Amino acid sequence: ISSISDKGTGTYTINFDTAMPDDEYSFLFSGQSNSSTALRDIQPDADDTISSSRIDVRVETQAGNEVDIPIVTMAIFR
């Protein structure tokens, strides 16, 4: 990971230090919300495509709203 950009509430761009050979990789996201936020999903941002050099992530509440949370973890498998 070379950098993480905050695109707005609950959305982030994770830039890879070394690009993947293609966009055929898998990933796993997890996170910790505060006690008042029930999370539904941490997933690739549907507004952007997965690329070999970055992945855009969106964190959503049960109500479907984007939300910032204190901890997001990620693993990438190639």
VENGI-V417684 format. One record per residue. N is the residue number from 1. RES is the residue in one small letter. BURIAL is I if it has 16 or more other ideal C-beta (glycine too) atoms within 10 Angstrom, else O. D_FIRST is the distance of its C-alpha to the first C-alpha in Angstrom with 2 decimals. Layout:
N/RES/BURIAL/D_FIRST ; N/RES/BURIAL/D_FIRST
//
This chain:
1/i/O/0.00 ; 2/s/O/3.79 ; 3/s/O/5.73 ; 4/i/O/7.69 ; 5/s/O/11.18 ; 6/d/O/14.30 ; 7/k/O/16.51 ; 8/g/O/19.38 ; 9/t/O/20.75 ; 10/g/I/18.79 ; 11/t/I/16.49 ; 12/y/I/12.83 ; 13/t/O/10.52 ; 14/i/I/6.87 ; 15/n/O/5.75 ; 16/f/I/4.37 ; 17/d/O/4.97 ; 18/t/O/7.87 ; 19/a/O/9.66 ; 20/m/I/11.45 ; 21/p/O/15.17 ; 22/d/O/16.10 ; 23/d/O/15.52 ; 24/e/O/17.23 ; 25/y/O/14.74 ; 26/s/O/15.21 ; 27/f/O/13.43 ; 28/l/O/14.79 ; 29/f/I/14.60 ; 30/s/O/16.68 ; 31/g/I/17.61 ; 32/q/O/20.35 ; 33/s/I/22.72 ; 34/n/O/25.41 ; 35/s/O/28.92 ; 36/s/O/30.04 ; 37/t/I/27.35 ; 38/a/O/27.74 ; 39/l/O/24.63 ; 40/r/O/25.22 ; 41/d/O/21.86 ; 42/i/I/18.10 ; 43/q/O/17.44 ; 44/p/O/16.01 ; 45/d/I/17.69 ; 46/a/O/20.90 ; 47/d/O/21.24 ; 48/d/O/18.40 ; 49/t/O/17.87 ; 50/i/O/15.03 ; 51/s/O/13.81 ; 52/s/O/12.26 ; 53/s/O/9.66 ; 54/r/I/8.88 ; 55/i/I/10.49 ; 56/d/I/12.74 ; 57/v/I/13.85 ; 58/r/I/17.30 ; 59/v/I/18.89 ; 60/e/I/22.66 ; 61/t/I/25.71 ; 62/q/O/28.70 ; 63/a/O/30.37 ; 64/g/O/27.63 ; 65/n/O/26.53 ; 66/e/O/22.98 ; 67/v/I/22.31 ; 68/d/O/19.92 ; 69/i/O/19.59 ; 70/p/O/18.72 ; 71/i/O/16.23 ; 72/v/I/13.93 ; 73/t/O/12.38 ; 74/m/I/10.65 ; 75/a/O/10.91 ; 76/i/O/10.44 ; 77/f/O/13.38 ; 78/r/O/14.39
//
